Amino acid sequence: MTDATIASPAPAIASTPTRSAMADMWRQFSAHKGGVAGLIVFVFILLAVYVGPYIHRVAPNQINIRDKNQWPSLAHPFGTDNLGKDMLAQVLAGGRISLAVGITAMLLALFLGTLVGVLSGYFRRLDGPLMRITDLFLALPLLPLLLVILLLFRDTLRAAFGPETGIFILIVVVIGVTSWMHTARIVRGDVLAIKSQEFVLAAKSSGMREYRIVLKHILPNVLSSIMVSATLGIASAIITESSLSFLGLGFPSDFPTWGRLLFDGANFLQLTPSRVLWPGLAISMTVLSVNYMGDAIRDALDPRAVKR
């Protein structure tokens, strides 16, 4: 009887799948209870303002004098105004405009702030002039400046693009042009720290062009700061637009926004306080949810906060 060597199979090595960066970021984001709650509220608001009109089929500008100044009821869940317009329909329509203004103005401010921050942080000869311009904008009283710009160019843009589109363009440009400074400072600080890293120095020594270094190595590493600035910029733009509309310098009265609804309902506060309750609550919930989302995104993208 010969000894037979039986080859035992090699033990299988348990391999854990490599988690992607997005999956790891979502894990960190979902661990932030405030961020998850803010995301749920923000998604609900988006669905309400964009899908709600297909469920609540009432025109926001439909006038019914017989139903004026009504309290909330089954027919009018948010009540009516002094002309009999349905407040729920106006809040939903106003949400679309306010969110559109906030997102568009945020994108403009983000573009300007990122451009100034990258140029200032990467090119030493541009750092001084660009930062002095940034300091100049930071020193300006923004609300009086916004009021002056609106009064100067409102009629011109209304005549050129129409009353609604002209005011939309003007408000978006004004808010975007006066809201980029904090993003520029944040991005500049990150670029100053990143451009001295070894991988950037290696790219320079290899003869890579400056614009490729910025696009391939600098921008991806400041993306976390840009995303946080984006979330906070939406909240700031919505509040600014609401303030301008509340002062009567925003959209016309037949083009409702949340701020305009507050302005129109202020004179009827004692008669129908719900007129200012619902748009004010919509502004507060939107800004609060976006701020919580910004905090969660900041924690999720911070490498020091990653839980091992």
Secondary structure, 3 states (H helix, E strand, C coil): CCCCCCCCCCCCCCCCCCCCHHHHHHHHHHCCHHHHHHHHHHHHHHHHHHHHHHHCCCCCCCCCHHHCCCCCCCCCCCCECCCCCEHHHHHHHHHHHHHHHHHHHHHHHHHHHHHHHHHHHHCHHHHHHHHHHHHHHHHCCHHHHHHHHHHHHHHHHHHHHCHHHHHHHHHHHHHHHCCCHHHHHHHHHHHHHHCCCHHHHHHHHCCCCHHHHHHHHHHHHHHHHHHHHHHHHHHHHHHHHHHHHHCCCCCCCCCCCHHHHHHHHHHHCCCCCHHHHHHHHHHHHHHHHHHHHHHHHHHHHCHHHCCC
